[in-house]
Amino acid sequence: MYIYLIENTMKITPVVRIAVLKDIDEELEDMQYWLSKPPHERAAAVTRLISKSLQPGERMDKSHVVKRKLHP
């Protein structure tokens, strides 16, 4: 017996924006994007990024934690 798994594929719509490079503030846009997401999505994204950077079996070093307020 064979079991086939079919993955759902997302269609990614390309976004084109024409602007002068010196007028684009990517840092502000990134901050606005992440602040528009609910806290559980932001925490999940951070967890996913951290887990990708760790070796198998390695744990995150939590001895240096920096807290700061996020302002748009």
PDB file with SEQRES, HELIX, SHEET and CRYST1 records, atoms N, CA, C and O in Angstrom:
SEQRES   1 A   72  MET TYR ILE TYR LEU ILE GLU ASN THR MET LYS ILE THR          
SEQRES   2 A   72  PRO VAL VAL ARG ILE ALA VAL LEU LYS ASP ILE ASP GLU          
SEQRES   3 A   72  GLU LEU GLU ASP MET GLN TYR TRP LEU SER LYS PRO PRO          
SEQRES   4 A   72  HIS GLU ARG ALA ALA ALA VAL THR ARG LEU ILE SER LYS          
SEQRES   5 A   72  SER LEU GLN PRO GLY GLU ARG MET ASP LYS SER HIS VAL          
SEQRES   6 A   72  VAL LYS ARG LYS LEU HIS PRO                                  
HELIX    1 AA1 LEU A   21  ASP A   23  5                                   3    
HELIX    2 AA2 GLU A   26  LEU A   35  1                                  10    
HELIX    3 AA3 PRO A   39  SER A   53  1                                  15    
CRYST1    1.000    1.000    1.000  90.00  90.00  90.00 P 1           1          
ATOM      1  N   MET A   1       0.847  -1.159   0.000  1.00  0.00           N  
ATOM      2  CA  MET A   1       0.000   0.000   0.000  1.00  0.00           C  
ATOM      3  C   MET A   1       0.906   1.239   0.000  1.00  0.00           C  
ATOM      4  O   MET A   1       1.884   1.308   0.744  1.00  0.00           O  
ATOM      5  N   TYR A   2       0.565   2.203  -0.839  1.00  0.00           N  
ATOM      6  CA  TYR A   2       1.325   3.435  -0.929  1.00  0.00           C  
ATOM      7  C   TYR A   2       0.453   4.589  -0.445  1.00  0.00           C  
ATOM      8  O   TYR A   2      -0.730   4.676  -0.773  1.00  0.00           O  
ATOM      9  N   ILE A   3       1.057   5.462   0.331  1.00  0.00           N  
ATOM     10  CA  ILE A   3       0.354   6.654   0.797  1.00  0.00           C  
ATOM     11  C   ILE A   3       1.070   7.861   0.206  1.00  0.00           C  
ATOM     12  O   ILE A   3       2.274   8.042   0.391  1.00  0.00           O  
ATOM     13  N   TYR A   4       0.319   8.668  -0.494  1.00  0.00           N  
ATOM     14  CA  TYR A   4       0.880   9.857  -1.110  1.00  0.00           C  
ATOM     15  C   TYR A   4       0.408  11.088  -0.343  1.00  0.00           C  
ATOM     16  O   TYR A   4      -0.785  11.253  -0.085  1.00  0.00           O  
ATOM     17  N   LEU A   5       1.332  11.927   0.009  1.00  0.00           N  
ATOM     18  CA  LEU A   5       0.995  13.178   0.669  1.00  0.00           C  
ATOM     19  C   LEU A   5       1.050  14.302  -0.350  1.00  0.00           C  
ATOM     20  O   LEU A   5       2.041  14.462  -1.063  1.00  0.00           O  
ATOM     21  N   ILE A   6       0.001  15.061  -0.412  1.00  0.00           N  
ATOM     22  CA  ILE A   6      -0.049  16.181  -1.342  1.00  0.00           C  
ATOM     23  C   ILE A   6       0.055  17.456  -0.512  1.00  0.00           C  
ATOM     24  O   ILE A   6      -0.761  17.714   0.372  1.00  0.00           O  
ATOM     25  N   GLU A   7       1.067  18.236  -0.817  1.00  0.00           N  
ATOM     26  CA  GLU A   7       1.278  19.480  -0.093  1.00  0.00           C  
ATOM     27  C   GLU A   7       0.444  20.587  -0.717  1.00  0.00           C  
ATOM     28  O   GLU A   7       0.314  20.676  -1.938  1.00  0.00           O  
ATOM     29  N   ASN A   8      -0.118  21.425   0.140  1.00  0.00           N  
ATOM     30  CA  ASN A   8      -0.814  22.603  -0.350  1.00  0.00           C  
ATOM     31  C   ASN A   8       0.229  23.622  -0.770  1.00  0.00           C  
ATOM     32  O   ASN A   8       1.157  23.915  -0.016  1.00  0.00           O  
ATOM     33  N   THR A   9       0.081  24.150  -1.948  1.00  0.00           N  
ATOM     34  CA  THR A   9       1.040  25.143  -2.412  1.00  0.00           C  
ATOM     35  C   THR A   9       0.402  26.516  -2.340  1.00  0.00           C  
ATOM     36  O   THR A   9      -0.739  26.720  -2.755  1.00  0.00           O  
ATOM     37  N   MET A  10       1.167  27.447  -1.805  1.00  0.00           N  
ATOM     38  CA  MET A  10       0.696  28.822  -1.739  1.00  0.00           C  
ATOM     39  C   MET A  10       1.102  29.528  -3.012  1.00  0.00           C  
ATOM     40  O   MET A  10       2.187  29.303  -3.547  1.00  0.00           O  
ATOM     41  N   LYS A  11       0.237  30.366  -3.479  1.00  0.00           N  
ATOM     42  CA  LYS A  11       0.585  31.199  -4.621  1.00  0.00           C  
ATOM     43  C   LYS A  11       1.081  32.527  -4.076  1.00  0.00           C  
ATOM     44  O   LYS A  11       0.390  33.202  -3.313  1.00  0.00           O  
ATOM     45  N   ILE A  12       2.272  32.884  -4.476  1.00  0.00           N  
ATOM     46  CA  ILE A  12       2.863  34.135  -4.017  1.00  0.00           C  
ATOM     47  C   ILE A  12       2.662  35.177  -5.110  1.00  0.00           C  
ATOM     48  O   ILE A  12       3.084  34.997  -6.253  1.00  0.00           O  
ATOM     49  N   THR A  13       2.017  36.251  -4.737  1.00  0.00           N  
ATOM     50  CA  THR A  13       1.765  37.329  -5.677  1.00  0.00           C  
ATOM     51  C   THR A  13       2.926  38.313  -5.612  1.00  0.00           C  
ATOM     52  O   THR A  13       3.227  38.842  -4.542  1.00  0.00           O  
ATOM     53  N   PRO A  14       3.577  38.563  -6.737  1.00  0.00           N  
ATOM     54  CA  PRO A  14       4.682  39.526  -6.714  1.00  0.00           C  
ATOM     55  C   PRO A  14       4.167  40.947  -6.464  1.00  0.00           C  
ATOM     56  O   PRO A  14       3.109  41.341  -6.954  1.00  0.00           O  
ATOM     57  N   VAL A  15       4.934  41.689  -5.702  1.00  0.00           N  
ATOM     58  CA  VAL A  15       4.585  43.077  -5.399  1.00  0.00           C  
ATOM     59  C   VAL A  15       5.677  43.966  -5.972  1.00  0.00           C  
ATOM     60  O   VAL A  15       6.861  43.776  -5.692  1.00  0.00           O  
ATOM     61  N   VAL A  16       5.270  44.923  -6.766  1.00  0.00           N  
ATOM     62  CA  VAL A  16       6.227  45.842  -7.375  1.00  0.00           C  
ATOM     63  C   VAL A  16       5.933  47.234  -6.846  1.00  0.00           C  
ATOM     64  O   VAL A  16       4.795  47.703  -6.868  1.00  0.00           O  
ATOM     65  N   ARG A  17       6.990  47.885  -6.370  1.00  0.00           N  
ATOM     66  CA  ARG A  17       6.846  49.244  -5.883  1.00  0.00           C  
ATOM     67  C   ARG A  17       7.982  50.068  -6.465  1.00  0.00           C  
ATOM     68  O   ARG A  17       9.152  49.706  -6.343  1.00  0.00           O  
ATOM     69  N   ILE A  18       7.635  51.156  -7.087  1.00  0.00           N  
ATOM     70  CA  ILE A  18       8.648  52.030  -7.673  1.00  0.00           C  
ATOM     71  C   ILE A  18       8.840  53.216  -6.733  1.00  0.00           C  
ATOM     72  O   ILE A  18       7.897  53.948  -6.431  1.00  0.00           O  
ATOM     73  N   ALA A  19      10.083  53.392  -6.278  1.00  0.00           N  
ATOM     74  CA  ALA A  19      10.393  54.481  -5.358  1.00  0.00           C  
ATOM     75  C   ALA A  19      11.877  54.802  -5.454  1.00  0.00           C  
ATOM     76  O   ALA A  19      12.677  53.994  -5.927  1.00  0.00           O  
ATOM     77  N   VAL A  20      12.219  55.974  -5.005  1.00  0.00           N  
ATOM     78  CA  VAL A  20      13.613  56.374  -4.929  1.00  0.00           C  
ATOM     79  C   VAL A  20      14.233  55.675  -3.722  1.00  0.00           C  
ATOM     80  O   VAL A  20      13.676  55.732  -2.626  1.00  0.00           O  
ATOM     81  N   LEU A  21      15.378  55.018  -3.908  1.00  0.00           N  
ATOM     82  CA  LEU A  21      15.976  54.219  -2.843  1.00  0.00           C  
ATOM     83  C   LEU A  21      16.244  55.013  -1.568  1.00  0.00           C  
ATOM     84  O   LEU A  21      16.075  54.490  -0.467  1.00  0.00           O  
ATOM     85  N   LYS A  22      16.659  56.261  -1.705  1.00  0.00           N  
ATOM     86  CA  LYS A  22      16.969  57.036  -0.496  1.00  0.00           C  
ATOM     87  C   LYS A  22      15.715  57.413   0.288  1.00  0.00           C  
ATOM     88  O   LYS A  22      15.814  57.818   1.446  1.00  0.00           O  
ATOM     89  N   ASP A  23      14.526  57.286  -0.330  1.00  0.00           N  
ATOM     90  CA  ASP A  23      13.280  57.619   0.353  1.00  0.00           C  
ATOM     91  C   ASP A  23      12.646  56.422   1.054  1.00  0.00           C  
ATOM     92  O   ASP A  23      11.661  56.585   1.774  1.00  0.00           O  
ATOM     93  N   ILE A  24      13.185  55.236   0.860  1.00  0.00           N  
ATOM     94  CA  ILE A  24      12.612  54.034   1.454  1.00  0.00           C  
ATOM     95  C   ILE A  24      13.237  53.808   2.829  1.00  0.00           C  
ATOM     96  O   ILE A  24      14.459  53.776   2.972  1.00  0.00           O  
ATOM     97  N   ASP A  25      12.384  53.653   3.830  1.00  0.00           N  
ATOM     98  CA  ASP A  25      12.846  53.357   5.187  1.00  0.00           C  
ATOM     99  C   ASP A  25      12.393  51.937   5.523  1.00  0.00           C  
ATOM    100  O   ASP A  25      11.325  51.734   6.101  1.00  0.00           O  
ATOM    101  N   GLU A  26      13.216  50.962   5.152  1.00  0.00           N  
ATOM    102  CA  GLU A  26      12.847  49.561   5.352  1.00  0.00           C  
ATOM    103  C   GLU A  26      12.706  49.212   6.826  1.00  0.00           C  
ATOM    104  O   GLU A  26      11.861  48.395   7.195  1.00  0.00           O  
ATOM    105  N   GLU A  27      13.518  49.818   7.658  1.00  0.00           N  
ATOM    106  CA  GLU A  27      13.456  49.526   9.084  1.00  0.00           C  
ATOM    107  C   GLU A  27      12.088  49.922   9.647  1.00  0.00           C  
ATOM    108  O   GLU A  27      11.492  49.168  10.416  1.00  0.00           O  
ATOM    109  N   LEU A  28      11.597  51.087   9.269  1.00  0.00           N  
ATOM    110  CA  LEU A  28      10.284  51.533   9.725  1.00  0.00           C  
ATOM    111  C   LEU A  28       9.180  50.639   9.170  1.00  0.00           C  
ATOM    112  O   LEU A  28       8.247  50.280   9.888  1.00  0.00           O  
ATOM    113  N   GLU A  29       9.288  50.277   7.885  1.00  0.00           N  
ATOM    114  CA  GLU A  29       8.287  49.405   7.274  1.00  0.00           C  
ATOM    115  C   GLU A  29       8.270  48.030   7.939  1.00  0.00           C  
ATOM    116  O   GLU A  29       7.201  47.466   8.169  1.00  0.00           O  
ATOM    117  N   ASP A  30       9.445  47.491   8.246  1.00  0.00           N  
ATOM    118  CA  ASP A  30       9.522  46.204   8.931  1.00  0.00           C  
ATOM    119  C   ASP A  30       8.866  46.292  10.311  1.00  0.00           C  
ATOM    120  O   ASP A  30       8.110  45.404  10.706  1.00  0.00           O  
ATOM    121  N   MET A  31       9.161  47.364  11.032  1.00  0.00           N  
ATOM    122  CA  MET A  31       8.594  47.549  12.365  1.00  0.00           C  
ATOM    123  C   MET A  31       7.071  47.656  12.283  1.00  0.00           C  
ATOM    124  O   MET A  31       6.365  47.047  13.086  1.00  0.00           O  
ATOM    125  N   GLN A  32       6.564  48.423  11.323  1.00  0.00           N  
ATOM    126  CA  GLN A  32       5.114  48.567  11.171  1.00  0.00           C  
ATOM    127  C   GLN A  32       4.470  47.234  10.808  1.00  0.00           C  
ATOM    128  O   GLN A  32       3.380  46.922  11.287  1.00  0.00           O  
ATOM    129  N   TYR A  33       5.135  46.447   9.965  1.00  0.00           N  
ATOM    130  CA  TYR A  33       4.606  45.143   9.585  1.00  0.00           C  
ATOM    131  C   TYR A  33       4.478  44.234  10.805  1.00  0.00           C  
ATOM    132  O   TYR A  33       3.422  43.644  11.035  1.00  0.00           O  
ATOM    133  N   TRP A  34       5.552  44.123  11.587  1.00  0.00           N  
ATOM    134  CA  TRP A  34       5.525  43.210  12.723  1.00  0.00           C  
ATOM    135  C   TRP A  34       4.609  43.701  13.824  1.00  0.00           C  
ATOM    136  O   TRP A  34       4.017  42.883  14.528  1.00  0.00           O  
ATOM    137  N   LEU A  35       4.469  45.000  13.999  1.00  0.00           N  
ATOM    138  CA  LEU A  35       3.542  45.519  15.005  1.00  0.00           C  
ATOM    139  C   LEU A  35       2.092  45.325  14.585  1.00  0.00           C  
ATOM    140  O   LEU A  35       1.194  45.363  15.426  1.00  0.00           O  
ATOM    141  N   SER A  36       1.852  45.118  13.289  1.00  0.00           N  
ATOM    142  CA  SER A  36       0.489  44.863  12.822  1.00  0.00           C  
ATOM    143  C   SER A  36       0.074  43.408  13.074  1.00  0.00           C  
ATOM    144  O   SER A  36      -1.109  43.081  12.990  1.00  0.00           O  
ATOM    145  N   LYS A  37       1.028  42.547  13.376  1.00  0.00           N  
ATOM    146  CA  LYS A  37       0.753  41.127  13.641  1.00  0.00           C  
ATOM    147  C   LYS A  37       0.441  40.926  15.122  1.00  0.00           C  
ATOM    148  O   LYS A  37       0.970  41.645  15.970  1.00  0.00           O  
ATOM    149  N   PRO A  38      -0.411  39.955  15.439  1.00  0.00           N  
ATOM    150  CA  PRO A  38      -0.691  39.684  16.850  1.00  0.00           C  
ATOM    151  C   PRO A  38       0.542  39.123  17.560  1.00  0.00           C  
ATOM    152  O   PRO A  38       1.407  38.524  16.923  1.00  0.00           O  
ATOM    153  N   PRO A  39       0.621  39.315  18.866  1.00  0.00           N  
ATOM    154  CA  PRO A  39       1.810  38.874  19.622  1.00  0.00           C  
ATOM    155  C   PRO A  39       2.153  37.399  19.432  1.00  0.00           C  
ATOM    156  O   PRO A  39       3.333  37.054  19.365  1.00  0.00           O  
ATOM    157  N   HIS A  40       1.159  36.522  19.345  1.00  0.00           N  
ATOM    158  CA  HIS A  40       1.475  35.096  19.207  1.00  0.00           C  
ATOM    159  C   HIS A  40       2.140  34.797  17.863  1.00  0.00           C  
ATOM    160  O   HIS A  40       2.960  33.882  17.781  1.00  0.00           O  
ATOM    161  N   GLU A  41       1.807  35.544  16.807  1.00  0.00           N  
ATOM    162  CA  GLU A  41       2.476  35.352  15.515  1.00  0.00           C  
ATOM    163  C   GLU A  41       3.911  35.860  15.566  1.00  0.00           C  
ATOM    164  O   GLU A  41       4.812  35.250  14.991  1.00  0.00           O  
ATOM    165  N   ARG A  42       4.120  36.979  16.257  1.00  0.00           N  
ATOM    166  CA  ARG A  42       5.481  37.516  16.376  1.00  0.00           C  
ATOM    167  C   ARG A  42       6.355  36.561  17.175  1.00  0.00           C  
ATOM    168  O   ARG A  42       7.504  36.311  16.810  1.00  0.00           O  
ATOM    169  N   ALA A  43       5.809  36.024  18.269  1.00  0.00           N  
ATOM    170  CA  ALA A  43       6.576  35.074  19.092  1.00  0.00           C  
ATOM    171  C   ALA A  43       6.889  33.810  18.299  1.00  0.00           C  
ATOM    172  O   ALA A  43       7.989  33.268  18.408  1.00  0.00           O  
ATOM    173  N   ALA A  44       5.935  33.336  17.504  1.00  0.00           N  
ATOM    174  CA  ALA A  44       6.160  32.138  16.684  1.00  0.00           C  
ATOM    175  C   ALA A  44       7.252  32.389  15.655  1.00  0.00           C  
ATOM    176  O   ALA A  44       8.068  31.506  15.393  1.00  0.00           O  
ATOM    177  N   ALA A  45       7.279  33.585  15.067  1.00  0.00           N  
ATOM    178  CA  ALA A  45       8.302  33.914  14.077  1.00  0.00           C  
ATOM    179  C   ALA A  45       9.692  33.954  14.712  1.00  0.00           C  
ATOM    180  O   ALA A  45      10.660  33.462  14.132  1.00  0.00           O  
ATOM    181  N   VAL A  46       9.783  34.540  15.897  1.00  0.00           N  
ATOM    182  CA  VAL A  46      11.069  34.603  16.607  1.00  0.00           C  
ATOM    183  C   VAL A  46      11.535  33.199  16.971  1.00  0.00           C  
ATOM    184  O   VAL A  46      12.709  32.867  16.803  1.00  0.00           O  
ATOM    185  N   THR A  47      10.622  32.383  17.465  1.00  0.00           N  
ATOM    186  CA  THR A  47      10.964  31.006  17.823  1.00  0.00           C  
ATOM    187  C   THR A  47      11.451  30.229  16.611  1.00  0.00           C  
ATOM    188  O   THR A  47      12.419  29.474  16.704  1.00  0.00           O  
ATOM    189  N   ARG A  48      10.783  30.408  15.472  1.00  0.00           N  
ATOM    190  CA  ARG A  48      11.175  29.722  14.239  1.00  0.00           C  
ATOM    191  C   ARG A  48      12.571  30.154  13.788  1.00  0.00           C  
ATOM    192  O   ARG A  48      13.379  29.318  13.384  1.00  0.00           O  
ATOM    193  N   LEU A  49      12.854  31.451  13.853  1.00  0.00           N  
ATOM    194  CA  LEU A  49      14.173  31.942  13.449  1.00  0.00           C  
ATOM    195  C   LEU A  49      15.272  31.419  14.368  1.00  0.00           C  
ATOM    196  O   LEU A  49      16.340  31.020  13.902  1.00  0.00           O  
ATOM    197  N   ILE A  50      15.011  31.422  15.662  1.00  0.00           N  
ATOM    198  CA  ILE A  50      16.009  30.937  16.614  1.00  0.00           C  
ATOM    199  C   ILE A  50      16.260  29.448  16.407  1.00  0.00           C  
ATOM    200  O   ILE A  50      17.407  29.001  16.425  1.00  0.00           O  
ATOM    201  N   SER A  51      15.191  28.682  16.211  1.00  0.00           N  
ATOM    202  CA  SER A  51      15.365  27.233  16.055  1.00  0.00           C  
ATOM    203  C   SER A  51      16.128  26.887  14.784  1.00  0.00           C  
ATOM    204  O   SER A  51      16.807  25.861  14.733  1.00  0.00           O  
ATOM    205  N   LYS A  52      16.027  27.725  13.758  1.00  0.00           N  
ATOM    206  CA  LYS A  52      16.782  27.485  12.523  1.00  0.00           C  
ATOM    207  C   LYS A  52      18.275  27.729  12.721  1.00  0.00           C  
ATOM    208  O   LYS A  52      19.101  27.120  12.042  1.00  0.00           O  
ATOM    209  N   SER A  53      18.619  28.620  13.649  1.00  0.00           N  
ATOM    210  CA  SER A  53      20.027  28.969  13.837  1.00  0.00           C  
ATOM    211  C   SER A  53      20.748  28.026  14.806  1.00  0.00           C  
ATOM    212  O   SER A  53      21.977  28.046  14.880  1.00  0.00           O  
ATOM    213  N   LEU A  54      20.009  27.207  15.544  1.00  0.00           N  
ATOM    214  CA  LEU A  54      20.616  26.313  16.521  1.00  0.00           C  
ATOM    215  C   LEU A  54      20.944  24.958  15.905  1.00  0.00           C  
ATOM    216  O   LEU A  54      20.278  24.497  14.978  1.00  0.00           O  
ATOM    217  N   GLN A  55      21.973  24.343  16.438  1.00  0.00           N  
ATOM    218  CA  GLN A  55      22.326  22.985  16.031  1.00  0.00           C  
ATOM    219  C   GLN A  55      21.373  22.000  16.707  1.00  0.00           C  
ATOM    220  O   GLN A  55      20.788  22.330  17.738  1.00  0.00           O  
ATOM    221  N   PRO A  56      21.203  20.798  16.149  1.00  0.00           N  
ATOM    222  CA  PRO A  56      20.330  19.810  16.787  1.00  0.00           C  
ATOM    223  C   PRO A  56      20.765  19.531  18.226  1.00  0.00           C  
ATOM    224  O   PRO A  56      21.935  19.251  18.487  1.00  0.00           O  
ATOM    225  N   GLY A  57      19.824  19.610  19.142  1.00  0.00           N  
ATOM    226  CA  GLY A  57      20.114  19.381  20.559  1.00  0.00           C  
ATOM    227  C   GLY A  57      20.609  20.611  21.304  1.00  0.00           C  
ATOM    228  O   GLY A  57      20.673  20.594  22.533  1.00  0.00           O  
ATOM    229  N   GLU A  58      20.959  21.669  20.597  1.00  0.00           N  
ATOM    230  CA  GLU A  58      21.453  22.899  21.224  1.00  0.00           C  
ATOM    231  C   GLU A  58      20.275  23.720  21.727  1.00  0.00           C  
ATOM    232  O   GLU A  58      19.205  23.731  21.117  1.00  0.00           O  
ATOM    233  N   ARG A  59      20.482  24.405  22.844  1.00  0.00           N  
ATOM    234  CA  ARG A  59      19.440  25.254  23.404  1.00  0.00           C  
ATOM    235  C   ARG A  59      19.877  26.703  23.352  1.00  0.00           C  
ATOM    236  O   ARG A  59      21.071  27.001  23.325  1.00  0.00           O  
ATOM    237  N   MET A  60      18.913  27.595  23.339  1.00  0.00           N  
ATOM    238  CA  MET A  60      19.202  29.019  23.282  1.00  0.00           C  
ATOM    239  C   MET A  60      19.821  29.486  24.599  1.00  0.00           C  
ATOM    240  O   MET A  60      19.354  29.117  25.676  1.00  0.00           O  
ATOM    241  N   ASP A  61      20.883  30.305  24.506  1.00  0.00           N  
ATOM    242  CA  ASP A  61      21.516  30.885  25.684  1.00  0.00           C  
ATOM    243  C   ASP A  61      20.658  32.055  26.152  1.00  0.00           C  
ATOM    244  O   ASP A  61      20.546  33.067  25.459  1.00  0.00           O  
ATOM    245  N   LYS A  62      20.059  31.916  27.321  1.00  0.00           N  
ATOM    246  CA  LYS A  62      19.164  32.949  27.840  1.00  0.00           C  
ATOM    247  C   LYS A  62      19.818  33.781  28.934  1.00  0.00           C  
ATOM    248  O   LYS A  62      19.131  34.488  29.672  1.00  0.00           O  
ATOM    249  N   SER A  63      21.139  33.703  29.043  1.00  0.00           N  
ATOM    250  CA  SER A  63      21.822  34.433  30.107  1.00  0.00           C  
ATOM    251  C   SER A  63      21.892  35.930  29.821  1.00  0.00           C  
ATOM    252  O   SER A  63      22.043  36.724  30.750  1.00  0.00           O  
ATOM    253  N   HIS A  64      21.786  36.328  28.567  1.00  0.00           N  
ATOM    254  CA  HIS A  64      21.833  37.746  28.197  1.00  0.00           C  
ATOM    255  C   HIS A  64      20.520  38.105  27.516  1.00  0.00           C  
ATOM    256  O   HIS A  64      20.367  37.940  26.305  1.00  0.00           O  
ATOM    257  N   VAL A  65      19.589  38.591  28.301  1.00  0.00           N  
ATOM    258  CA  VAL A  65      18.285  38.963  27.762  1.00  0.00           C  
ATOM    259  C   VAL A  65      18.191  40.479  27.813  1.00  0.00           C  
ATOM    260  O   VAL A  65      18.439  41.089  28.853  1.00  0.00           O  
ATOM    261  N   VAL A  66      17.834  41.080  26.694  1.00  0.00           N  
ATOM    262  CA  VAL A  66      17.698  42.528  26.616  1.00  0.00           C  
ATOM    263  C   VAL A  66      16.228  42.839  26.383  1.00  0.00           C  
ATOM    264  O   VAL A  66      15.618  42.352  25.430  1.00  0.00           O  
ATOM    265  N   LYS A  67      15.669  43.658  27.268  1.00  0.00           N  
ATOM    266  CA  LYS A  67      14.285  44.078  27.108  1.00  0.00           C  
ATOM    267  C   LYS A  67      14.285  45.508  26.614  1.00  0.00           C  
ATOM    268  O   LYS A  67      15.021  46.360  27.114  1.00  0.00           O  
ATOM    269  N   ARG A  68      13.440  45.758  25.615  1.00  0.00           N  
ATOM    270  CA  ARG A  68      13.299  47.125  25.135  1.00  0.00           C  
ATOM    271  C   ARG A  68      11.894  47.315  24.622  1.00  0.00           C  
ATOM    272  O   ARG A  68      11.236  46.361  24.209  1.00  0.00           O  
ATOM    273  N   LYS A  69      11.440  48.547  24.650  1.00  0.00           N  
ATOM    274  CA  LYS A  69      10.104  48.853  24.157  1.00  0.00           C  
ATOM    275  C   LYS A  69      10.177  49.067  22.648  1.00  0.00           C  
ATOM    276  O   LYS A  69      11.132  49.649  22.132  1.00  0.00           O  
ATOM    277  N   LEU A  70       9.162  48.591  21.963  1.00  0.00           N  
ATOM    278  CA  LEU A  70       9.088  48.764  20.514  1.00  0.00           C  
ATOM    279  C   LEU A  70       8.230  49.992  20.217  1.00  0.00           C  
ATOM    280  O   LEU A  70       7.082  50.078  20.653  1.00  0.00           O  
ATOM    281  N   HIS A  71       8.780  50.910  19.496  1.00  0.00           N  
ATOM    282  CA  HIS A  71       8.044  52.104  19.094  1.00  0.00           C  
ATOM    283  C   HIS A  71       8.022  52.153  17.578  1.00  0.00           C  
ATOM    284  O   HIS A  71       9.051  51.951  16.933  1.00  0.00           O  
ATOM    285  N   PRO A  72       6.840  52.423  16.998  1.00  0.00           N  
ATOM    286  CA  PRO A  72       6.778  52.497  15.518  1.00  0.00           C  
ATOM    287  C   PRO A  72       7.518  53.684  14.967  1.00  0.00           C  
ATOM    288  O   PRO A  72       7.555  53.878  13.751  1.00  0.00           O  
TER     289      PRO A  72                                                      
END                                                                             
